[in-house]
Amino acid sequence: MSRSDDIRAAALELFTRRGYEATTMADIGAAVGIRGPSLYKHVASKQELLAQIMTTTMEELLALHRTAVVGVDDPTERLRRATEAHVRYHARHRLEAFVGNREIRSLTEPHRDRVLALRAEYERRFRELVNDGVAAGRFHVTSARLASFAILDLGMGLSAWYREGGELSEDAVVWQYSDFALRLVGALPHP
């Protein structure tokens, strides 16, 4: 891990545990063994760290989404794969999801607009998957937007309770949640 990676990881952990406002640059420096003033050789500000964490998270989610659906024509399989990528990311990056949801209020401009634009793009991609399924007669929803928000909440909510090594494996949760997403859009018959 590089020094920048160590700093980002420390900031992420502290933002999760203490919150953005309660965390100081001195706290971040102490967590990585760097005095506060020396920390500025590696990072411009606490705001830059928060923006980097949140922007990188959204960019990674968008890239995973693209990879999940590329070359797949079937709307049901596209939604399943996109949901699996979404849920798996949130299982593996719980702290990023937590900070991303809780600290959006702490972002200043232009960072806030950038993160909100990335979030809107991500939601739009899920909404398009739902709309494609509706157009193909495979999904049955009254609001593609509401369905996309519900699917996104599956992954985001997971970050609050999922723990590696817990009762359910990551694969089991990913499979079950993708099944839930398909049921949300009416793609699977209810038992």
Long-range contacts (C-beta under 8 A, 24 or more apart in sequence): 3-32, 3-34, 3-42, 4-42, 4-43, 6-32, 7-32, 7-34, 7-39, 7-42, 7-43, 7-49, 8-49, 8-52, 8-53, 11-46, 11-49, 11-50, 11-53, 12-53, 12-95, 12-96, 12-99, 13-95, 15-50, 15-53, 15-99, 15-103, 16-95, 16-98, 16-99, 19-102, 19-103, 20-46, 20-50, 20-99, 20-103, 20-106, 21-106, 47-107, 47-108, 47-111, 50-99, 50-103, 50-106, 50-107, 50-111, 51-107, 51-111, 51-114, 51-115, 53-96, 53-99, 53-100, 54-99, 54-100, 54-103, 54-104, 54-107, 54-111, 54-115, 55-111, 55-114, 55-115, 55-118, 57-93, 57-96, 57-97, 57-100, 58-100, 58-115, 58-118, 58-119, 58-122, 59-118, 60-89, 60-93, 61-86, 61-89, 61-122, 62-118, 62-121, 62-122, 62-125, 64-89, 65-122, 65-125, 65-126, 69-129, 75-129, 75-132, 75-133, 75-136, 75-138, 75-139, 76-133, 76-138, 76-139, 76-182, 76-187, 78-129, 78-132, 79-126, 79-129, 79-130, 79-133, 79-139, 79-151, 79-181, 79-182, 79-185, 79-187, 80-178, 80-181, 80-182, 82-125, 82-126, 82-129, 83-151, 83-154, 83-155, 83-177, 83-178, 83-181, 83-182, 84-174, 84-175, 84-177, 84-178, 86-126, 86-151, 86-152, 86-154, 86-155, 87-154, 87-155, 87-158, 87-173, 87-174, 87-177, 87-178, 88-170, 88-174, 89-155, 90-155, 90-156, 90-158, 90-159, 90-162, 91-158, 91-159, 91-162, 91-164, 91-170, 91-173, 91-174, 92-170, 93-159, 94-158, 94-159, 94-162, 95-159, 97-155, 97-156, 97-158, 97-159, 98-159, 98-160, 101-156, 101-159, 122-152, 123-148, 123-149, 123-152, 126-151, 126-152, 130-185, 133-185, 133-187, 134-185, 138-187, 139-185, 139-186, 139-187, 140-185, 140-186, 141-184, 141-185, 141-186, 147-184, 147-185, 150-184, 151-181, 151-184, 151-185, 154-180, 154-181
